[in-house]
Amino acid sequence: MELLTIGTIKITTELIAILAATYLVPWLRDLYKKWFGDKKKQPELPQQARAEMSETDKEKIGETREIIRNHFTDKPAEAIGNMSNMERVQATSDFVKDLVKAYDLDIDVDVEIMEGSMWGAYNFETKKAVFNVAYLMVDKSHEKFEYIVKEFLDTIVHELRHAVQDKAINTPGFWDISDERRKAWADNMQHYINPKVDIKAYAKQPVENDAASFAAMALEGMV
């Protein structure tokens, strides 16, 4: 039985059961140990001023917060903690689907078990967002559970904001985004700075500061 389909998302209950029984549990244990057991493994982004949001942005932030409440209440960590792994996948996938619709995006989205420690990403070339569903499967007793939930939801909003930026660059007038911002984003993507090269410069560049600000405002006060 197929559990969900969004764009190219296809996760089945059978797949989750097989993966969990074979290698998922020990792999997750290793993943969480590597990511949360050593502070040096966690990249520390510099604190900086939030990017300015337009009136349309603010309306979409409010809409995003309402969608979060609809799926996870005002306390996502508590709500998700009371779900089974499959329920977490389904609820989060429904959440992503509603955000994609609310943001008026035409992209593919994959919720999948990914190797490595990536939380999620949006690819400007393939027009595809991917999110690492493995992070949803941590037990609620984990000392970092609230952080993990908030980081995962933040990643979803952040990466879909990149999809909004991408569409705005190619679609004048989208979300009433000004030509000045569109051009700044387009130029940034031509000279994008990878965090592995310079973490401070990475965080300060227009597309990243904007996406981080949008997500932070959408999730403010929600844990």
N, C-alpha and C positions, 0 to 999 in steps of 0.2 A: 504494500500500500504506500503510495507516495504521500509524504508528509507535507510538502510544500513546493511551490513553483513560483518564482518571481524572476522574470527575464529568463536567465539560464540557471536559476536556483533549482536544484533537485536533490533533496535529502529524503531518504526513506527511513522508516522505523527499523527496518531490517538492517540497513547499513549501519545505523547507530549502534544497534545491538551487537552486530558482528565486530565492529571496530572496538567497542568497549570491552568485549570478551577477549579479544586477541591482543591488542597492543595499546589501546587508548589510555587505560588507567595508568600503567607505568610510564607511558610517554608524557601524560599530563603531569604526573608527579615530578618528573624530571624537568618539564617546562617551567612549572611554578617555582621549583627550587632554583633554577638558573635565573629566572626573572626577578623573583622576590627575595631570594636567599642572599643575594650579593648586591648591595646598593650600587656597586660600581657598574653592574650590568644595566642599571636604569639610567638612561640619558637624562640629564637635568637641563631643562630649558631655562633660559634667562627670563627673569621677570621683566615685563615691559608693558607700556600703555596699550590698552585695547584699541583696535582699529575702530574708526568712527562708523556707525551704522546709519543707513538711510531710514526714512519712515517705512518704506516697504520692507526693509530688512527687519525692522522692529516688529512689524506685523507678522512676518514669517517666524520670527523668534517666538512670539506669543502663540502662534499656531503650533509650532514645534513643541512647546511646553504642554499644550493641551493634548497633543497626540501622545506624548510621554505619559501624561496622567491617564489617558484612556486605556493604555496598555499596561502600565506599571504603577499607577497611583502616584502620589507625591513622594512615596518612599520606594523607589525601584528595587533597591537591594533587598528590602524586606519582602516585597512581592515576588521577586525572582527567586529568593531563597526558599520560598514555600512551593516552588514548582519542581517537577521532575526535569531531568535533562531534556527530554523530548518536548515537554511543555515550554521550556526556556527557548529552545530552538524555534518552535512554532510562534510563540509570542513575539520574539525578537524579529523574526522574518515578517510577521504581519506588521510590526512597527516600521520596518524598513519599507515595506510595500506602501504603507500610508504616507511616509515621508516622500518617497519618490513621486507619488501622485500629487501631494500637496505642493511640492517644489516644481511640478510640471517638467519632469525630466524624462528623456528618452534614452535610457541607458540599460545595460545588462548588469545584473547583480548576482554574485555568487556568495552564498553562506556555506563555508566549507571548512574541513579540518585541514589546516595548513601546516607545513613543516616550518620549523624555526619559531621565532618569537614575535613575528609580525601580528599586530592587532587587526590591521585592515589597510586598504589603500584604494585610491582612485587613479586610473590610468587615462591621461588626457588623449592618448593616441588611440586606444581601443574603445574608449567610452565605456569602461567597465569598472565597477566597484567590487571589491572582495573583502569579506570579513571573516576572521578566524573564529569559527564557532567553538573551538576547543576551550576558549576562555569562559564560555558560559557554563562549563561542566565542573567547575570547582565547587567543592562542598561549602555550604553556608557557614560552616564552623571555621573555615580558613581565616586566619587573622587579618588577611588583606581582602576579604570578600567584598566589603563595601567599596573599597578602592577599585577592585577589579570590575565590578558592575558599572561604576561611574565612568571608569576609563573606557570600557567597551562601548557604552552608549555615547560617550563623548567622541570616540573614534567614528562611529556611524554618522553622527551629525557633522563632524569635521570633514569627513571624506565626501559626503554628499554635498557639502558646501563647495568643495572643489568642483563637483559636477555642475553646480550652479554657476561658478566662475567660468568654467569651460563653455557652457551654453551662452553665457552673457558675452563672452569674447566673440563668439561667432553669430550672435543674434542680437543686434542693436535693439535696445528698448526692453529687453528681458529683465523682469523685476525692477524696471525703471532705473537700472544701473547706469550711471553717467558714462559718457564716452571717455572721460578722463580716467575713471577707474578701470574701465574695460581695457584701455590702452596700457595702463600701468600693469595690469595682470598679464596681458599678452606679452609685454616686454619682459616681465619677470619669468614667464615660461620659456622664453628664448634664452634666458640666462639663469636658469634655475640652479640653486645651490643645494647640494646634497648634504644632509646633516652629518654624514661621515667625514665630509671635507671641512666644514666649519659650523658647529652647532649654533653658535650665536648668530651668525649671518643667516643661517637657515631660518631661524625663528623670526628674524626681523623682516624677511622679504615679504612683499605685499600679499601674495596669495596665502602664505602660511599664517601671517599675523591676522589676516582677515578671517580665515577659517577657524583659527584658534579662538578668536574673539567671539565669533558667531556661536560656536559650540559652547563656550564658557557661559555666555549669557543665557543660552537655551536651557542649560542644566543647573544654573545657579540655584542653590538652596535645595537641590534634589539629591538624595543619596540612596 
